[in-house]
Amino acid sequence: MSDETLGSPTPEPQDGFTRDPEEWVTGDEPMTDAQRSYLDTLAREAGEEIPADITKAQASEHIDRLQKSSGRVSGGSDEAQTGG
């Protein structure tokens, strides 16, 4: 049995489990396929071009911004939004 644990000895704040993308452990990895697909859709709808070589954290920030400007609302907690 290992000493590895999950969770935390202190509870998360009541306002949810949202963390700044810059604090993600995997935030500097390339964006996921799900992020790429959704970001492509949002950018096309907004008439914007976004570099294809951005990180997970950068993709999430663009997605949040474009969702707000388009009126779209995030409907789930998939990796495109949670950042893994």
ABEGO torsion letter per residue (X at the ends): XBABBBEBABBBBAAEABBBAAABAAAABBBBAAAAAAAAAAAAAAGBBBBAABBAAAAAAAAAAAAAAAGBBBABABAAAAGX
